[in-house]
Amino acid sequence: MKTILSLVGLFLAVIIFGTIFGFSATLLFIHATDIVVGADSVRLDMNQTLFLLFLWIGAAAVTSSAFTVVYSIRYPKNGIARVITHTILCLLAWVVIIPLSLECADKAGKLEPMQPKDRLMTASYFRPHDGKVYYYTSVNAATKTANGVSFTLNSLNNASDESQLLENAPLMKSNILPFSDVLIYNTMSRSKLVKLALPALYLNQQAAVTALKGGVLSWLTFASWGLALCTLIGVRRLFRWRLLNFIAVQIGFIAICAINLYYSWGWNGNLLGFVTIPSWMMNCIIAAVLSCIGILLSIFRPDPNMEHVE
């Protein structure tokens, strides 16, 4: 019973804290796209906020299987009970939690396409643009013009820098979609969350909703991803060292997610130009291989993780 409760507690903790972290980070990013340094903040849309909350509940449920496998590496006692509990939790995630979160997110609304912002720049800040640095001393909101100075930095020698006084000059406009201010863009554009995580999450959510609306068979095809992730527990005892087992689980998790994300982005499963494997078949093959590895290891070799347990 202690084994079951520990895994259930971990499962719930991953979903709760994963949702809080992902939701907060995404909300801050979306809010940052509307910010102009020195200007009033912009209110968030409640429908969009609820959409993100439910979206991250589903995303956290996807990652939960990796954590329960890693936990089984750290605490390997009661192996059969752990495998059964892990399997039940994976089914709960992919049959109940993820579909419900997708339905709630779809009802709440959706993320609007990132459009160029039309917010006025503020005075008293240095902003780089097209090889120049602009400093506005005053901004006219009615005419969208400003007074100030611009600098062209040609070298490290400040004496050679060219400067130009600005009087009723049009406000600078930068192609920094989806941000409103180049100062925020220079900070946020380097983030991996912006470049990789958010686009991948959004595109996969669209594919998941499409599968869910397509009926039971359509969803089971998509949820074969969860079957492959569930069987990662088969490699938890692949090596004699815990660290290597941990790395194997992480590599497997990333590889399975990458393959399924590739399918979500439009890949048809064509391999080497002569054979096409649908996503459900690919996931079933992965699940079969990992399951066989786990079964064979459990029969022919003692659990190496147990050697580190006092």
Disulfide bonds with the S-S distance in Angstrom:
none
